[in-house]
């Protein structure tokens, strides 16, 4: 955990109802009288073109902005931090952008090394990363995200591969309805908190 804060990220390829799940989770945590902060997806603020034609610079801007936003929230007095995306799926979009470049010069290679190092160093700062499945065959146009299904599938496949290759212990996979996903998140969070409370109680008794 991060300075007694619980950092929860909801990740996945685009158009999988991540934002909806974030707000459902925040609502339930607030019902339990928890202090909750929220970091919205930052791609919408990127000054450079994004989606399937995004450049390495655009995706690096998003990745660095993600870390900046999380650092700022961690400095504030909230018990829970809920994130719409995290460095994990930010990196996957970066990876796709860099893979499109056939001839990589020294500058591109340097940016790739920076992104990879940030991923490896930062991914462990999350208490929970909830990976949302692709729950709809259709992509509803929202005027922002690309509606190309192949693009969405590519990001999904890359993200699944990354999670498995890194053997991450803080990633949990969600499927089913929004209600089922929400209940699973709450169960996992509550179970972890229960174990920590028992551990603290037992340590007090021993001391």
SULRA-V25377 format. One record per pair of residues at least 6 apart in sequence whose C-alpha atoms are under 7 Angstrom apart, sorted by the first residue. I is the first residue (numbers start at 0). GAP is how many residues later the second one is. D is the distance in Angstrom with one decimal. If there is no record, write none. Layout:
i: [I/I]
gap: [GAP/GAP]
d: [D/D]
This chain:
i: [0/1/4/4/4/5/5/5/5/6/6/6/6/6/6/7/7/7/7/7/7/7/8/8/8/8/8/8/8/8/9/9/9/9/9/9/9/9/10/10/10/10/10/10/10/10/10/11/11/11/11/11/12/12/12/13/14/15/15/15/15/17/17/18/20/20/21/21/24/25/29/33/34/34/34/35/35/35/35/36/36/36/36/37/37/37/38/38/38/39/39/40/40/41/41/42/45/45/47/48/49/50/50/51/53/54/55/55/55/58/58/59/62/62/62/65/65/86/86/87/87/88/90/90/91/91/91/92/126/127/127/128/128/128/129/129/129/129/130/130/130/130/131/131/131/132/132/138/140/173/174]
gap: [126/123/73/74/75/73/74/75/121/73/74/75/119/120/121/73/74/75/118/119/120/121/73/74/75/76/77/119/120/121/8/12/73/74/75/119/120/121/7/73/74/75/78/118/119/120/121/77/119/120/121/144/139/142/143/138/124/116/117/118/119/66/114/65/157/161/60/62/157/10/6/45/43/44/45/42/43/44/45/41/43/44/45/43/44/45/43/44/45/43/44/43/44/20/24/19/12/16/10/9/8/94/95/99/43/42/38/41/42/34/35/34/24/27/28/20/21/32/36/31/35/70/24/28/63/66/67/62/43/42/43/41/42/43/41/42/43/44/40/41/42/43/41/42/43/41/42/8/6/7/6]
d: [5.9/6.9/6.9/4.9/5.7/6.2/4.8/6.1/6.1/6.0/4.7/6.2/5.3/5.3/6.6/6.0/4.9/6.0/6.3/6.1/4.8/6.0/5.9/4.5/6.2/5.9/6.0/6.2/4.7/6.1/6.3/6.9/6.2/5.5/5.5/5.9/4.8/6.1/6.8/6.7/4.7/6.6/6.3/6.9/6.1/5.0/6.1/6.5/5.5/5.2/6.9/6.7/6.0/5.6/5.2/6.3/6.2/6.8/6.9/5.6/6.3/6.7/7.0/6.1/6.8/6.9/6.7/6.5/6.5/6.7/7.0/6.7/5.2/5.3/6.2/5.6/6.1/4.7/5.8/6.1/6.3/4.8/6.2/5.8/4.9/5.9/6.4/4.9/6.2/6.4/5.2/5.1/6.1/6.3/6.8/5.9/6.9/6.6/5.5/6.8/6.6/6.5/5.8/6.5/6.3/5.7/6.1/5.3/5.7/6.5/4.9/6.5/6.2/5.5/6.8/6.7/6.7/6.3/6.6/6.7/6.7/6.4/7.0/6.9/6.7/6.4/6.1/6.9/6.4/5.3/6.3/5.8/4.6/6.2/5.8/4.9/5.9/6.6/6.8/6.0/4.8/5.9/6.3/5.0/6.6/6.2/5.6/5.6/6.4/5.6/6.1]
